[in-house]
Every structure is written in C-alpha cells, then in structure tokens.
Amino acid sequence: AGFIILASVLLLILNTYPMKMMRTQMINAREDEMRSNFGALAAALESSAILDYETASRALNIMDVGGDYRVLVTGDVGRVIYDNLKSSDIIGKTVLFPEVIEALYGNDVFRCQYGAEAFSYRIACSVMQEGRVIGAVYAYEYDTESAGLLTQTRRDIARISFAVTAVAAAFIIIFTASIRREFDKVLEGVNQIREGNYDYHIGMKS
C-alpha cells in the first residue's frame, strides 16, 4: 500500500510538473519574441508620416517579422488598413478583437490559449504619435507544431515513468519476498523451540 501511494504521487508529479514548466517556458519565449518583433514594427510605424497600406507593407517587408503570423494594422478606430493575408477581405472593415481594443486604449497586450492540438498566440501593440494612439498592430498565430511537441513529450515521459515504476515494483516484490522467506525461517525456529525442540538450528544465509 505504501509503495502504491508513493508511486502514484511520483507518477503524478513526473507527469504534471515538467510539462507545466515546459509549457510555461514555451509561452514565455514566444511572448518575448512577439513583443520584441511587433513592438519594433509598431515603433517603425510611429515614425511614418502617414499610416496606410503601403507604409505598413513596406515596414513589414523591411523588418521581416511576418513569418507564420497573421498580421493586421488598424487605424485609430480599429479599421483595418493592412492585412498580410493575400486573400483577405477585411481591409477597410472594423475589427473589435479584445486585444485591438486594448491597444487602441494605449495598452500593449499578449494572450495565449493552449489546447490539445495547438497554441493560439495573440498580441496587439499601440501605434502612437505625439502621445496619441493612431492605430494598432495585431498579430495572431495558430501553432500546432509546438503543441505536437508538447504532446509527444508528455507521452514519452508517461511511458518512461510507468516503465521505471514497473521495474521498481518488480524489484520490491522480489526483495520483500526474499526477506519474507528469511522471516519465515526465524518464525519456524521460534515455533520449534517453543515446542521444546531445543536442538533445532535456524539456518540463515543472510
């Protein structure tokens, strides 16, 4: 019973804590990367005389921060002036994503949601001129690769931890069975002496 309780606790720790730490490190690393890249993009747009499609497109190409992200640039009321998706049909429309709204109030914001299939990263940065918000940079990524790596790592850890537990259980069973045989010899000797057989010899090998 003690072994089962201890093994259960160890298995729970081995299969939760390392994965939680790994997931947190992945999210923190991506947050640092996105804040650096898109914060720099917002700063570049702040230095432009006018915020329009050409300016945003040129800045994105020069800084090369698009990558696998969906990137939107909006005006001061949330109207989309740039979208790096070629087949986009939202240019000229107003987007009311929570992150964009916060950025239009002057707050840079990062959020991440994690499911079994993917990480969903979102960031929005304010574009300001002379202390006034003139727009926002919004970026989104649906990352299945990192989620797949995390899932595979979880499976590997589970397999290893259960294998180690099985080996430990086998060792303990063999060890305790050996000890029990020795105790049985002692108890048999005690019984023989109690019954008056004082010549009985308890044969112990260990």
C-alpha positions as CSV (number, residue, x, y, z in Angstrom):
1,A,0.0,0.0,0.0
2,G,2.8,2.4,0.9
3,F,4.5,1.6,-2.4
4,I,1.3,2.2,-4.4
5,I,0.7,5.6,-2.7
6,L,4.3,6.7,-3.2
7,A,4.4,5.5,-6.8
8,S,1.1,7.3,-7.5
9,V,2.4,10.6,-6.1
10,L,5.6,10.3,-8.0
11,L,3.8,9.5,-11.3
12,L,1.5,12.5,-10.8
13,I,4.5,14.8,-10.2
14,L,6.5,13.4,-13.1
15,N,3.6,13.7,-15.5
16,T,2.4,17.2,-14.5
17,Y,5.2,19.4,-13.2
18,P,7.7,19.0,-16.0
19,M,5.0,19.5,-18.6
20,K,3.7,22.6,-16.9
21,M,7.2,24.1,-16.7
22,M,7.9,23.2,-20.4
23,R,4.6,24.8,-21.5
24,T,5.3,27.9,-19.5
25,Q,8.7,28.3,-21.0
26,M,7.3,27.9,-24.5
27,I,4.7,30.6,-23.9
28,N,7.2,33.0,-22.3
29,A,9.7,32.5,-25.1
30,R,7.0,33.2,-27.7
31,E,5.7,36.2,-25.8
32,D,9.3,37.7,-25.7
33,E,9.7,37.1,-29.4
34,M,6.3,38.6,-30.4
35,R,6.7,41.6,-28.1
36,S,10.1,42.3,-29.5
37,N,9.1,41.9,-33.2
38,F,5.8,43.6,-33.2
39,G,6.7,46.2,-30.7
40,A,9.5,47.1,-33.1
41,L,7.1,47.1,-36.0
42,A,4.7,49.5,-34.1
43,A,7.7,51.8,-33.3
44,A,8.6,51.8,-37.0
45,L,5.1,52.8,-38.0
46,E,5.1,55.6,-35.4
47,S,8.0,57.2,-37.3
48,S,6.0,57.3,-40.5
49,A,4.3,60.4,-41.6
50,I,1.1,58.6,-42.6
51,L,-0.3,55.2,-41.6
52,D,-1.6,53.4,-44.7
53,Y,-1.4,50.1,-46.6
54,E,1.9,51.0,-48.4
55,T,3.6,52.2,-45.2
56,A,2.6,49.1,-43.3
57,S,3.5,46.7,-46.1
58,R,6.9,48.3,-46.6
59,A,7.7,48.3,-42.8
60,L,6.6,44.6,-42.5
61,N,8.8,43.6,-45.5
62,I,11.8,45.5,-44.3
63,M,11.6,44.2,-40.7
64,D,10.7,40.7,-41.9
65,V,8.5,39.9,-38.8
66,G,5.5,38.4,-40.6
67,G,6.6,34.8,-40.9
68,D,3.9,32.4,-39.9
69,Y,1.8,35.2,-38.2
70,R,-1.4,36.8,-39.4
71,V,-0.7,40.5,-39.1
72,L,-3.2,43.3,-39.2
73,V,-2.6,47.0,-38.9
74,T,-5.6,49.2,-38.0
75,G,-6.3,52.9,-37.7
76,D,-7.3,54.7,-34.6
77,V,-10.9,53.4,-34.6
78,G,-10.0,49.8,-35.4
79,R,-10.5,49.9,-39.2
80,V,-8.1,47.5,-40.9
81,I,-5.7,49.3,-43.3
82,Y,-3.3,46.3,-43.8
83,D,-3.6,42.5,-43.7
84,N,-0.7,40.3,-44.8
85,L,-3.1,37.5,-45.8
86,K,-3.2,37.8,-49.6
87,S,-6.8,36.7,-49.9
88,S,-8.0,39.0,-47.2
89,D,-11.4,40.7,-47.4
90,I,-11.4,42.6,-44.2
91,I,-9.3,45.6,-45.3
92,G,-11.5,48.6,-44.7
93,K,-13.6,46.8,-42.1
94,T,-13.5,47.5,-38.4
95,V,-12.3,44.7,-36.2
96,L,-13.2,44.6,-32.5
97,F,-10.9,42.0,-31.2
98,P,-10.3,42.5,-27.4
99,E,-6.6,42.8,-28.0
100,V,-7.1,45.5,-30.6
101,I,-9.4,47.5,-28.4
102,E,-6.9,47.4,-25.5
103,A,-4.1,48.5,-27.9
104,L,-6.3,51.4,-29.1
105,Y,-6.5,52.5,-25.5
106,G,-2.7,52.6,-25.3
107,N,-2.1,49.2,-23.8
108,D,0.2,46.5,-25.4
109,V,-1.3,43.1,-24.7
110,F,-0.3,39.5,-25.2
111,R,-2.6,36.4,-24.7
112,C,-2.2,32.7,-25.2
113,Q,-4.6,29.8,-25.2
114,Y,-3.4,26.2,-25.2
115,G,-5.4,23.2,-26.2
116,A,-4.5,19.6,-27.0
117,E,-4.0,20.5,-30.7
118,A,-2.4,23.9,-30.7
119,F,-1.2,27.1,-29.0
120,S,-3.1,30.2,-30.0
121,Y,-1.0,33.3,-29.6
122,R,-2.3,36.9,-30.0
123,I,-0.6,40.2,-29.5
124,A,-1.6,43.8,-30.1
125,C,0.7,46.9,-29.8
126,S,-0.3,50.5,-29.9
127,V,1.0,52.8,-32.7
128,M,1.4,56.3,-31.2
129,Q,2.4,59.7,-32.4
130,E,2.8,62.8,-30.2
131,G,1.2,60.9,-27.3
132,R,-1.9,60.0,-29.2
133,V,-2.9,56.5,-30.4
134,I,-3.2,56.5,-34.2
135,G,-3.5,52.7,-34.7
136,A,-2.6,49.2,-33.6
137,V,-0.5,46.3,-34.8
138,Y,-2.2,42.9,-34.2
139,A,-0.6,39.5,-34.8
140,Y,-2.0,36.0,-34.4
141,E,-0.5,32.6,-34.7
142,Y,-2.1,29.1,-34.5
143,D,0.9,26.9,-33.5
144,T,0.3,23.2,-33.9
145,E,4.0,22.2,-34.1
146,S,4.8,23.3,-30.5
147,A,1.6,21.7,-29.2
148,G,2.5,18.4,-31.0
149,L,6.0,18.5,-29.5
150,L,4.5,19.0,-26.0
151,T,2.0,16.2,-26.6
152,Q,4.8,13.8,-27.7
153,T,7.0,14.8,-24.8
154,R,4.1,14.1,-22.4
155,R,3.6,10.6,-23.9
156,D,7.4,9.9,-23.7
157,I,7.5,11.0,-20.0
158,A,4.4,8.8,-19.3
159,R,6.0,5.8,-20.9
160,I,9.3,6.2,-19.2
161,S,7.8,6.9,-15.7
162,F,5.5,3.9,-15.9
163,A,8.3,1.7,-17.1
164,V,10.5,2.8,-14.2
165,T,7.6,2.3,-11.8
166,A,7.1,-1.3,-13.2
167,V,10.8,-2.1,-12.7
168,A,10.8,-0.7,-9.2
169,A,7.7,-2.7,-8.4
170,A,9.2,-5.9,-9.6
171,F,12.4,-5.2,-7.6
172,I,10.4,-4.5,-4.4
173,I,8.3,-7.7,-4.9
174,I,11.4,-9.8,-5.3
175,F,13.2,-8.1,-2.4
176,T,10.3,-8.4,0.0
177,A,9.6,-12.0,-1.0
178,S,13.3,-12.8,-0.2
179,I,13.0,-11.1,3.2
180,R,9.8,-12.9,4.0
181,R,11.4,-16.2,3.3
182,E,14.1,-15.4,5.9
183,F,11.5,-14.2,8.5
184,D,9.6,-17.5,7.9
185,K,12.7,-19.4,8.8
186,V,13.0,-17.4,12.0
187,L,9.4,-17.9,12.9
188,E,9.7,-21.6,12.3
189,G,12.7,-21.7,14.6
190,V,10.7,-19.9,17.3
191,N,7.9,-22.3,17.0
192,Q,10.2,-25.3,17.2
193,I,11.9,-24.0,20.3
194,R,8.6,-23.1,21.9
195,E,7.5,-26.7,21.4
196,G,10.6,-28.0,23.2
197,N,12.8,-28.8,20.2
198,Y,15.9,-27.1,21.6
199,D,18.3,-28.8,19.1
200,Y,16.6,-27.0,16.2
201,H,19.0,-24.9,14.1
202,I,17.8,-21.8,12.3
203,G,19.7,-21.8,9.0
204,M,20.2,-18.2,7.9
205,K,22.2,-17.3,4.8
206,S,21.9,-13.5,5.1
